[in-house]
Amino acid sequence: MIADAASGNGTRGWIFNIQKFSLHDGAGIRTVVFLKGCPLACRWCSNPESQAYRPELLYARDRCIGEHECDRCIRVCKAAAIGRDADGKAAIDRSLCNNCGDCAGACPSKALEVSGTLVSVDEVIRAVEQDSGFYVRSGGGLTLSGGEPLAQDSFAERLLATARRRGLDTAIETSGFCRWEALQRVAPLVDQLFYDIKCLDTEKHRVATGVSNEIVLDNFQKLRRDFPATVVVVRTPIIPGLNDSREDIQAIARFIDSAGGATAHELLAYHGFGEPKYQRLGRTYPLGCVETASDESMAVLRKAAACGGDRR
């Protein structure tokens, strides 16, 4: 858990974005704080910069103005990790790069950027409260996302507890792959909890995300047992080849029912919006070329989810 390593008590943690005026991460207008670090490596991840537990360098080659105009990144890189490609643009040797961020600070075109900032609880709350007027009028508030926010469980807990004391509506988006004790501590601190259940087949889940689903399913059962009144929205991203059959969705629906149900079960069509980020990280997009499910296919799957498998 990286917040404890950073501050000793969770008063500081690593984030990579604060997104304001979000309409899809809880009730009303919300500010979403994205925490760094995730134990999963989902092949379709739209925020791959969230996976690492420390800052990472992103490089947008098309923004680089090239050697004839600039060589500032090369001059400041103490690790000698930056050279030139055949077109005279910056080329990063990721095996040498230590993600120090010196090059990003020197880059005039913002082609280089560091994802990951160490911040305090108070700094985050001040940023969130800048839009408190919108929360009052819309019923919105603060949502913690990631990454997996419970990978920094002490920091997440302190953020949520402080937000609640300040009268803010709170929500969290979690993969469920975390220590039960962490989920148990934050559940009373949220007004809404969004919980991913991606696939019931353990081996398919492992191939697609890098981890088994056993902890995810076990934590969900405990969550519904110990916090039956909590607003829990289950989300299932529909990934072609993983969970896009009627049988896959029915299996998830039956599991949700057997665990005590959920406030809602949302099916989210796959999108490839995060694919360009992999290139900026010097990585290959692991899912490859897949198509988003059609509206007709999604309608069939949503009907299967609403029926709850064998229920009619």
Secondary structure, 3 states (H helix, E strand, C coil): CHHHHHHCCCCEEEEEEEEEEECCCCCCCEEEEEECCCCCCCCCCCCHHHCCCCCEEEECHHHCCCCCCCCHHHHHCCCCCEEECCCCCEEECCCCCCCCCHHHHHCCCCCEEEECEEEEHHHHHHHHHCCHHHHHHHCCEEEEECCCHHHHHHHHHHHHHHHHHCCCEEEEEECCCCCHHHHHHHHHHCCEEEEECCCCCHHHHHHHHCCCCHHHHHHHHHHHHHCCCCCEEEEEEECCCCCCCHHHHHHHHHHHHHCCCCCEEEEEECCCCCHHHHHHCCCCCCCCCCCCCCHHHHHHHHHHHHHCCCCC
